[in-house]
């Protein structure tokens, strides 16, 4: 995990064989490159969940050690990553040794956001779903709140409850845990009520549906605009009637 961005780079290997893939390349990649050399794995692919800098910043370092390795990303984002060499088609499995990787299209944070389901047991969710939080829809290349919600509720959390989730930032979790403890998901499931507090978000009047925790110790806000549309914005950009952003009670 990068100490500044808190973004994760993963190395996933076929433990009975000699093949491995890297998922994202935001760094620091040096320890993973050392593992590849020490364990004598062949790096068959570099798979990118999306194009943002904190997920691709050390791609060149990986390619210096493993030149010619295919660098794959969703077709909508290939032109946004200079080192990308090919594309990933959602639903078209990728094989690396005994690993079978199913790409899932999970737009919202970006249009071409991918989650990668490995072996049916572990899913790498990029910036769509975090432990206790969700991705925002205000980053470069974003789509909509509706896309993000659907990606989480209709794709990721439809996976078996025991599926392990490896987010693009900070700590792992499981489908079961997020269904029960993620504040955004609990409202979407109808377990908890929506908030109704007037607020100012990004300088505009809005209703604060939820001010939830975020992976970095801050907050992520679900707001509803005057026209009835919903948005996920940084909690730091929300002013509540009491002054500034604060954690929800309980």
PAPAFI-445750 format. One line per 4 residues: number of its first residue (from 0); their letters; for each residue x, y, z negated of C-alpha. Coordinates in nm, 3 decimals. Each point is the difference from the previous one (the first is absolute). Example, Ala and Ser with C-alpha at 12.3 -4.5 7.8 and 13.67 -1.06 7.14 Angstrom:
2
0 = AS = 1.230 -0.450 -0.780 ~ 0.137 0.344 0.066
This chain:
250
0 = XXXX = 0.000 0.000 0.000 ~ 0.127 0.344 0.093 ~ 0.052 0.204 -0.317 ~ -0.129 0.321 0.156
4 = XXXX = -0.292 -0.105 0.216 ~ -0.078 -0.314 -0.205 ~ -0.048 -0.176 0.334 ~ 0.069 -0.371 0.030
8 = XXXX = 0.200 -0.194 0.256 ~ -0.055 -0.375 -0.004 ~ 0.195 -0.300 0.123 ~ -0.219 -0.306 0.051
12 = XXXX = 0.178 -0.327 0.073 ~ -0.088 -0.355 0.094 ~ 0.158 -0.159 -0.307 ~ 0.037 -0.341 0.162
16 = XXXX = 0.151 0.139 0.319 ~ 0.230 0.276 0.115 ~ -0.237 0.269 0.127 ~ -0.122 0.322 -0.161
20 = XXXX = -0.185 0.319 0.083 ~ 0.036 0.349 -0.144 ~ -0.317 0.194 -0.071 ~ 0.057 0.375 0.025
24 = XXXX = 0.342 0.160 -0.027 ~ -0.028 0.298 -0.231 ~ 0.292 -0.115 -0.206 ~ 0.207 -0.063 -0.178
28 = XXXX = 0.064 -0.285 0.242 ~ 0.359 -0.082 -0.104 ~ -0.098 -0.261 -0.265 ~ -0.227 -0.174 0.251
32 = XXXX = 0.272 -0.003 0.264 ~ 0.232 -0.156 -0.255 ~ -0.255 -0.273 -0.071 ~ -0.033 -0.072 0.372
36 = XXXX = 0.376 -0.046 0.025 ~ 0.040 -0.199 -0.319 ~ -0.290 -0.234 0.070 ~ 0.085 -0.021 0.370
40 = XXXX = -0.349 0.088 0.111 ~ -0.065 0.112 0.355 ~ -0.200 0.323 0.011 ~ -0.258 -0.078 0.269
44 = XXXX = -0.217 0.314 -0.021 ~ -0.030 0.340 -0.162 ~ -0.372 0.060 -0.051 ~ -0.118 0.354 -0.071
48 = XXXX = -0.329 0.068 -0.175 ~ -0.007 0.356 0.135 ~ 0.218 0.284 0.126 ~ 0.049 0.226 -0.303
52 = XXXX = 0.359 0.096 -0.081 ~ 0.003 -0.155 -0.348 ~ -0.063 -0.338 0.163 ~ 0.249 0.017 0.288
56 = XXXX = 0.284 0.227 -0.117 ~ 0.267 -0.273 -0.017 ~ -0.102 -0.189 0.312 ~ 0.321 0.101 0.175
60 = XXXX = 0.210 -0.152 -0.279 ~ -0.180 -0.331 0.040 ~ 0.055 0.000 0.376 ~ 0.370 0.081 -0.043
64 = XXXX = 0.038 -0.331 -0.187 ~ -0.254 -0.191 0.209 ~ 0.005 0.151 0.349 ~ -0.267 -0.112 0.239
68 = XXXX = -0.249 -0.100 -0.269 ~ -0.355 0.069 0.126 ~ -0.157 0.298 -0.177 ~ -0.376 -0.029 0.024
72 = XXXX = -0.283 0.240 -0.090 ~ -0.361 0.059 0.099 ~ -0.033 0.126 0.361 ~ -0.153 0.330 -0.120
76 = XXXX = 0.323 0.084 -0.186 ~ 0.277 -0.144 0.216 ~ 0.092 0.336 0.152 ~ 0.030 0.151 -0.350
80 = XXXX = 0.293 -0.224 -0.099 ~ 0.302 0.038 0.232 ~ 0.144 -0.338 -0.099 ~ -0.316 -0.199 0.069
84 = XXXX = 0.047 -0.257 0.275 ~ -0.342 -0.161 0.021 ~ -0.350 -0.015 -0.139 ~ -0.212 -0.208 -0.233
88 = XXXX = -0.348 -0.103 0.106 ~ -0.238 -0.038 -0.295 ~ -0.123 -0.357 -0.019 ~ 0.292 -0.134 0.204
92 = XXXX = 0.219 -0.196 -0.246 ~ 0.376 0.049 -0.018 ~ 0.217 -0.303 -0.076 ~ 0.335 0.006 -0.179
96 = XXXX = 0.119 -0.350 -0.078 ~ -0.278 -0.155 -0.206 ~ -0.148 0.340 -0.080 ~ -0.322 0.094 0.173
100 = XXXX = -0.082 0.369 -0.026 ~ -0.347 0.126 0.086 ~ -0.016 0.373 0.080 ~ -0.313 0.172 -0.132
104 = XXXX = -0.099 0.342 0.132 ~ -0.075 0.217 -0.306 ~ -0.033 0.360 0.124 ~ -0.068 0.302 -0.216
108 = XXXX = 0.336 0.121 -0.130 ~ 0.115 -0.017 0.364 ~ -0.176 -0.109 0.318 ~ 0.233 -0.295 0.059
112 = XXXX = 0.046 -0.110 -0.360 ~ 0.061 -0.373 -0.027 ~ -0.022 -0.238 -0.292 ~ 0.191 -0.325 0.040
116 = XXXX = -0.139 -0.323 -0.141 ~ 0.277 -0.257 -0.046 ~ -0.085 -0.366 -0.034 ~ -0.353 0.084 -0.108
120 = XXXX = 0.125 0.072 -0.354 ~ 0.176 0.339 0.002 ~ -0.109 0.320 0.168 ~ 0.221 0.305 0.054
124 = XXXX = -0.237 0.297 0.003 ~ 0.215 0.297 0.100 ~ -0.166 0.321 -0.120 ~ -0.358 -0.128 0.009
128 = XXXX = -0.040 -0.158 -0.343 ~ 0.216 0.039 -0.310 ~ -0.017 -0.143 -0.349 ~ -0.282 0.203 -0.155
132 = XXXX = -0.022 0.249 0.286 ~ -0.062 0.047 0.371 ~ 0.166 0.175 0.290 ~ -0.080 0.359 0.090
136 = XXXX = -0.147 0.115 0.329 ~ 0.183 0.330 0.028 ~ 0.345 -0.122 0.109 ~ 0.129 0.047 0.357
140 = XXXX = -0.188 -0.223 0.243 ~ -0.284 -0.075 -0.241 ~ -0.350 -0.104 0.103 ~ -0.299 0.008 -0.237
144 = XXXX = -0.125 -0.082 -0.346 ~ -0.246 -0.244 0.157 ~ 0.288 -0.183 0.170 ~ 0.197 -0.021 -0.325
148 = XXXX = -0.294 -0.130 -0.199 ~ -0.080 -0.260 0.265 ~ 0.364 -0.109 0.021 ~ 0.003 -0.061 -0.374
152 = XXXX = -0.347 -0.139 -0.062 ~ -0.067 -0.185 0.325 ~ 0.349 -0.129 0.076 ~ 0.245 -0.008 -0.290
156 = XXXX = -0.235 -0.075 -0.287 ~ -0.180 -0.266 0.200 ~ 0.316 -0.210 -0.029 ~ -0.001 -0.276 -0.267
160 = XXXX = 0.013 0.141 -0.355 ~ 0.340 -0.158 -0.072 ~ 0.164 0.173 0.300 ~ 0.303 0.193 -0.114
164 = XXXX = 0.013 0.364 0.116 ~ 0.336 0.164 0.069 ~ -0.062 0.373 0.054 ~ 0.214 0.249 0.187
168 = XXXX = 0.070 0.174 -0.330 ~ 0.077 -0.129 -0.351 ~ -0.150 -0.304 -0.168 ~ -0.163 -0.319 0.130
172 = XXXX = -0.352 -0.105 -0.088 ~ -0.265 -0.249 0.113 ~ -0.333 0.016 0.177 ~ -0.176 -0.111 -0.320
176 = XXXX = 0.167 0.271 -0.209 ~ -0.088 0.278 0.245 ~ -0.362 -0.113 0.021 ~ -0.030 0.029 -0.376
180 = XXXX = 0.227 0.288 -0.101 ~ 0.048 0.239 0.293 ~ -0.215 0.305 -0.079 ~ -0.074 0.076 0.367
184 = XXXX = -0.097 -0.360 0.070 ~ -0.223 -0.019 -0.308 ~ -0.210 0.291 0.126 ~ -0.012 -0.147 0.350
188 = XXXX = -0.123 -0.326 -0.151 ~ -0.270 0.183 -0.196 ~ 0.151 -0.091 -0.336 ~ 0.066 0.359 -0.109
192 = XXXX = -0.189 0.320 0.083 ~ 0.127 0.276 0.225 ~ 0.105 0.327 -0.161 ~ -0.186 0.322 0.075
196 = XXXX = 0.227 0.275 -0.131 ~ 0.038 0.311 0.217 ~ 0.362 0.067 0.092 ~ 0.224 0.176 0.249
200 = XXXX = 0.198 -0.233 0.227 ~ 0.258 0.125 0.249 ~ -0.143 0.346 -0.066 ~ -0.357 -0.098 0.093
204 = XXXX = -0.303 -0.066 -0.222 ~ -0.074 -0.369 -0.047 ~ -0.138 -0.258 -0.239 ~ 0.248 -0.213 -0.191
208 = XXXX = -0.115 -0.361 0.031 ~ 0.311 -0.144 -0.168 ~ 0.336 0.120 -0.121 ~ 0.187 -0.330 -0.016
212 = XXXX = 0.352 -0.103 -0.085 ~ 0.259 -0.019 0.276 ~ 0.308 -0.220 0.037 ~ 0.245 0.282 -0.083
216 = XXXX = -0.152 0.091 -0.336 ~ -0.207 0.279 0.153 ~ -0.355 -0.009 0.126 ~ -0.196 -0.067 0.317
220 = XXXX = -0.337 0.172 0.042 ~ -0.313 -0.115 0.178 ~ -0.199 0.311 0.087 ~ -0.321 0.071 0.189
224 = XXXX = -0.026 0.310 0.215 ~ -0.306 0.219 0.039 ~ -0.101 -0.176 0.322 ~ -0.017 -0.333 -0.182
228 = XXXX = 0.324 -0.144 0.141 ~ 0.253 -0.164 -0.230 ~ 0.378 0.035 -0.021 ~ 0.296 -0.137 -0.196
232 = XXXX = 0.243 0.281 -0.086 ~ 0.295 0.050 -0.237 ~ -0.118 0.059 -0.354 ~ 0.238 0.295 -0.024
236 = XXXX = -0.212 0.177 0.263 ~ -0.315 -0.016 -0.211 ~ -0.102 0.265 -0.253 ~ -0.265 -0.105 -0.248
240 = XXXX = -0.233 0.231 -0.188 ~ 0.218 -0.047 -0.307 ~ 0.310 0.134 0.179 ~ 0.228 -0.256 0.163
244 = XXXX = -0.002 -0.367 0.086 ~ -0.019 -0.247 -0.285 ~ -0.054 -0.369 -0.038 ~ -0.355 -0.130 -0.026
248 = XX = -0.122 -0.096 -0.346 ~ 0.054 -0.362 -0.092
